Structure formats: structure tokens, C-alpha cells
Amino acid sequence: MKVFNPRAYMIGLLYTILAHNFVAALGLANITTELGLRLSPGARIILPNSPDFANATYRWSTFAEPRLSVVVEIATEEDAAETVKYANEQKFPFIAIGGGHGVTTSLANLHYGIEIWLHRLNWTIISEDGDTATIGGGIIAGNLIQALWQKGKYAVTGSCECTSYLGPLLGAGHAVLQGKYGYAMDQLVSLHLVTADGELLDVSASDPDPDLFWALQGAGHNFGIVTSVTTKIHDIPDQGLWAHEDYFYGRDSIENLFETWNQLLPRQPPTVAIVGFILRNASMDAVNPVVVLSLMQENVSRVDPIYTEPFRNANPISVSSGFGTYRDIPRWLRFDFNNPVYCTTRNVSALHFPVGLRRWNITTQRMVYDAFAAITAGNSSFNASEFLLEGFPVQGVKAVPEDSTAYPWRGDNLIAYPLLRYYTNMSLDHTAIEVGEGFRRKLLEGSGSEELHSYVNYALGDESPEQIYGYEEWRLDKLKELKKKYDPERRFSFYEPI
């Protein structure tokens, strides 16, 4: 794979020049005085000719990026509200950005807009009783984990340290702790929200009209900019002790592996999580992909043999085990701040094609493995791709009534998806989408269902509203009515719009 892509570089350079000219042509250059006077002293307006513009607009994936002309680096929640009011007055599109990990085609529908950069809203304030925390809307998951850890607490967060905390939460927020507590969104007590007309609202389940709180739990990207939340937090048990056992499986063990995993599903306890990856690892197999499986358990220094022995008997190439704390989980899964795939590599397009499942179809998983082997073979542009297999515990998720939030897929036990990665090259985008959709068709056909369940936080953007927000007519009707009520001009429509 090439380290430098001159075509992508020239496109980026051309975009920067055009964005700068666009700013001047529309009079957005005056934003520094017009909007600047309305912002707090700590806020900053960043234009395309600033050396900070590239970092302020950086995204994990270059696929379907929004085209941004101005960044407003806010310092207070009120700054977000003032920026929305200004954008409405000037009829400029806008988007709020936390970690910059969202990947969906709808982001590319934003042309020459304003980015509201949330990263300085990064506080964590624990309540006196220690049961809740108020968290700023720009905090990164790894920083939140660290802040709570120092106080002997943890919250339901994603496992990837460099993503935002609130972005995934608004689409459910699945996590290793969901077996005990439910999704991240299920922990919410209240949200501080900037509405489409620039007003600041406090939203909670106890409101006279709780429907907005309902919608923010699973379809939240459509209804406002969440500048802070108050959420439940929990005492860390046993000094945060976790154990893990990791397996590498070769091509001859695919059927045994997934049959073993299926057998565990009905008896997987809330303290055991399983995450797998199909990927290339030449040190394990120079010719074929391998399946890497991590089996993790809380409150023990060794994963219980009742769970590990079946996987050991499924003929792995190698087995390793160890223990640590909850804070080590991102590193074990390669989701830590320093990981090149999920956090540090730039100028890479990354696309996901998620499918929610009840169990693994063994024949389908063989087909998926073989197709992945073919598409990543040799010097393929896609040879740094991976296929993710997520099996977090579900007891806490299914304890919450399905109609109590906008999120529709509580009945699923697994999420599977290819993560197609390649150095930025627009000529490969169409091929990547064809390949990814082919994987998704295989998974859906193997599930025995005609209904695609696409987790909104991973969705590509070509799905129907039903495939993201649910097939129940009442659920979609409710979301559409709430959208008309709270965002009639569809100002929040750049991430999986309803």
C-alpha cells in the first residue's frame, strides 16, 4: 500500500483553496467579527488559511467527508447556541463534531458549512452522592474512562479510546458493560441540548413531554447538539479486575469456532464479552487471514475454564491469556489511543456495513471468511481491512423495554461488519461499496430474515430509514412527527437523517 497518495493530496489542496475562496465570496470572512462578538472570550474561529484548520477538521475516515469552510471552536455550551443562531440567520449549514469518527454517506451532503467543534467541552463532574456524573459533550471516551477511574467509578462507554463519548451514546452506545447496565443511552438522566433554533434545553424522562428524551436515545443525531449530559455511573468492583484469553484461528477452524460461539450465546453471563476480528497477520499465517478472538471476563484474574475450554478445543493456532483492569480493555482489543487502525492513521478511507444478528450461521461465516480472503489477498488495496465480530453480553440491554427508546434492535445478540480500509482513493470507493454490500447480503441471507438491522453508529448511509430506525410503523411515525416538531427545517440532517 502506498504511504503517500498524490492525487488525494492535490484534491485536499484544491479543496482548501476553494474553501478559502468560498469563505471570502460569501462574506464568511466577517464571521470573526460578526459571530466573534457573540461568543465567549475562550472561543475561537478557525478559517481555512489557519495552520490549525486541518487538525480541527480531521476525520478518522476520509470517505464521504463533510466540506467545511469555517470551524467554531466553542468554549461554552452557550457558544454552541450562539453559533447555531448565527448559522440560521446567515442560512449556513452546520454540524457538530466530537471525535470525528462518524462514517456515513450523509455527511458528504454538507457543503461549505460551519463545524461546531465540541472538544473543549470535556469536563466530568461527579455528583455528591457518587451515583451520577455531568459530562461535557466534547469529551473523548478514553479521557472519560480515565477521569472516572481516578474516582473509583466507571460508566458504560464504548471501548475505543479515541472516539467521542456522546456520539455513540446518541445511537445507543453498546459496550462491554452493557450486560450489567444496558446501553450507554440507558444510563441517561438528562441532556443539555441546543435545538435547531439555537435554544438551550434541559431534556429528561420526567419532562411534561418526554418524547424528545425518547428520540434522543437511539436517533439523537437528528434532534440537536448535545452539549452535556448527566448519566449514571457505577462503583468499580474488585479494583477493576478483568481477565482475557485470546485465540488465533486459521482457515481450517472456522466451522468449529463459530459453532462454539453459538453454543456459548444462551449461557453468556453479563460479565463476559467476546470480540473477534478477521484480518491479515503474516506472523500467524502468511497466506490466509486469521480470526482473532478475545474472550474477556470481569472480576477474575483468569477467565473461567467453562468458557475457555470450548474455544481451546476449537483448534486455535495459538492461545494467550492474562489479566489487568478495565482500563486495559481498549489495548487488548487494539482500540487504544496509539492504535494505527482505529485511532492514529490518517488519509485512509474506512467504511462499515453492519448487520445485527441473533446467532452465527456457520455456512455463512465460511463464505464470509473465504470472500474476505479473496478481497484482501496479495497486494490488494483492501489488504489492511478487517471484519469485526462483536458479541457483548445482552442481559442489561434486554431488561429495558423495547418501546422505551427510539433504538429498535435490542433483540439482536451480535453485530458483524466488514471494515474496508484503503488509502484515500476515490476511484476505489465504488468497489469498496460493492464489496461491503456483498458481505452484508451474505450475512442477511444467512440470518434467515429479510429485515436488515443496521446499527446507526456503524451505518454506511445507503440504508432505508426502516433498516436503521426500525420496521415498526409506530416507531418511524413517532420519529418523523418529532422531527417535524423539533427540527422542521431539517438543520440536523447530516448524520443518518430520519
Rosetta blueprint (number, residue, H / E / L):
1 M L
2 K L
3 V L
4 F L
5 N L
6 P H
7 R H
8 A H
9 Y H
10 M H
11 I H
12 G H
13 L H
14 L H
15 Y H
16 T H
17 I H
18 L H
19 A H
20 H H
21 N H
22 F H
23 V H
24 A H
25 A H
26 L H
27 G L
28 L H
29 A H
30 N H
31 I H
32 T H
33 T H
34 E H
35 L L
36 G H
37 L H
38 R H
39 L L
40 S L
41 P L
42 G L
43 A L
44 R E
45 I E
46 I E
47 L L
48 P L
49 N L
50 S L
51 P L
52 D L
53 F H
54 A H
55 N H
56 A H
57 T L
58 Y L
59 R L
60 W L
61 S L
62 T L
63 F L
64 A L
65 E L
66 P L
67 R L
68 L E
69 S E
70 V E
71 V E
72 V E
73 E E
74 I L
75 A L
76 T L
77 E H
78 E H
79 D H
80 A H
81 A H
82 E H
83 T H
84 V H
85 K H
86 Y H
87 A H
88 N H
89 E H
90 Q H
91 K L
92 F L
93 P L
94 F E
95 I E
96 A E
97 I E
98 G L
99 G L
100 G L
101 H L
102 G L
103 V L
104 T L
105 T H
106 S H
107 L H
108 A H
109 N H
110 L L
111 H L
112 Y L
113 G E
114 I E
115 E E
116 I E
117 W E
118 L L
119 H L
120 R L
121 L L
122 N L
123 W L
124 T E
125 I E
126 I E
127 S L
128 E L
129 D L
130 G L
131 D L
132 T E
133 A E
134 T E
135 I E
136 G E
137 G L
138 G L
139 I L
140 I E
141 A H
142 G H
143 N H
144 L H
145 I H
146 Q H
147 A H
148 L H
149 W H
150 Q L
151 K L
152 G L
153 K E
154 Y E
155 A L
156 V L
157 T L
158 G L
159 S L
160 C L
161 E L
162 C L
163 T L
164 S E
165 Y L
166 L H
167 G H
168 P H
169 L H
170 L L
171 G L
172 A L
173 G L
174 H L
175 A L
176 V L
177 L L
178 Q H
179 G H
180 K H
181 Y H
182 G L
183 Y L
184 A H
185 M H
186 D H
187 Q H
188 L E
189 V E
190 S E
191 L E
192 H E
193 L E
194 V E
195 T L
196 A L
197 D L
198 G L
199 E L
200 L E
201 L E
202 D E
203 V E
204 S E
205 A L
206 S L
207 D L
208 P L
209 D L
210 P L
211 D H
212 L H
213 F H
214 W H
215 A H
216 L H
217 Q H
218 G H
219 A H
220 G H
221 H H
222 N H
223 F L
224 G L
225 I E
226 V E
227 T E
228 S E
229 V E
230 T E
231 T E
232 K E
233 I L
234 H E
235 D E
236 I L
237 P H
238 D H
239 Q H
240 G H
241 L E
242 W E
243 A E
244 H E
245 E E
246 D E
247 Y E
248 F E
249 Y E
250 G L
251 R H
252 D H
253 S H
254 I H
255 E H
256 N H
257 L H
258 F H
259 E H
260 T H
261 W H
262 N H
263 Q H
264 L H
265 L H
266 P H
267 R H
268 Q L
269 P L
270 P L
271 T L
272 V E
273 A E
274 I E
275 V E
276 G E
277 F E
278 I E
279 L E
280 R L
281 N L
282 A L
283 S L
284 M L
285 D L
286 A L
287 V L
288 N L
289 P L
290 V E
291 V E
292 V E
293 L E
294 S E
295 L E
296 M E
297 Q E
298 E E
299 N L
300 V L
301 S L
302 R L
303 V L
304 D L
305 P H
306 I H
307 Y H
308 T H
309 E H
310 P H
311 F H
312 R H
313 N L
314 A L
315 N L
316 P L
317 I L
318 S E
319 V E
320 S E
321 S E
322 G E
323 F E
324 G E
325 T E
326 Y H
327 R H
328 D H
329 I H
330 P H
331 R H
332 W H
333 L L
334 R L
335 F L
336 D L
337 F L
338 N L
339 N L
340 P H
341 V H
342 Y H
343 C H
344 T H
345 T L
346 R L
347 N L
348 V E
349 S E
350 A E
351 L E
352 H E
353 F L
354 P L
355 V E
356 G E
357 L E
358 R L
359 R L
360 W L
361 N L
362 I H
363 T H
364 T H
365 Q H
366 R H
367 M H
368 V H
369 Y H
370 D H
371 A H
372 F H
373 A H
374 A H
375 I H
376 T L
377 A L
378 G L
379 N L
380 S L
381 S L
382 F L
383 N L
384 A L
385 S L
386 E E
387 F E
388 L E
389 L E
390 E E
391 G E
392 F L
393 P L
394 V L
395 Q H
396 G H
397 V H
398 K H
399 A L
400 V L
401 P L
402 E H
403 D H
404 S H
405 T L
406 A L
407 Y L
408 P L
409 W L
410 R L
411 G L
412 D L
413 N L
414 L E
415 I E
416 A E
417 Y E
418 P E
419 L E
420 L E
421 R E
422 Y E
423 Y E
424 T L
425 N L
426 M H
427 S H
428 L H
429 D H
430 H H
431 T H
432 A H
433 I H
434 E H
435 V H
436 G H
437 E H
438 G H
439 F H
440 R H
441 R H
442 K H
443 L H
444 L H
445 E H
446 G H
447 S H
448 G L
449 S L
450 E L
451 E L
452 L L
453 H L
454 S L
455 Y L
456 V L
457 N L
458 Y L
459 A L
460 L L
461 G L
462 D L
463 E L
464 S L
465 P H
466 E H
467 Q H
468 I H
469 Y H
470 G L
471 Y L
472 E L
473 E H
474 W H
475 R H
476 L H
477 D H
478 K H
479 L H
480 K H
481 E H
482 L H
483 K H
484 K H
485 K H
486 Y H
487 D L
488 P L
489 E L
490 R L
491 R L
492 F L
493 S L
494 F L
495 Y L
496 E L
497 P L
498 I L
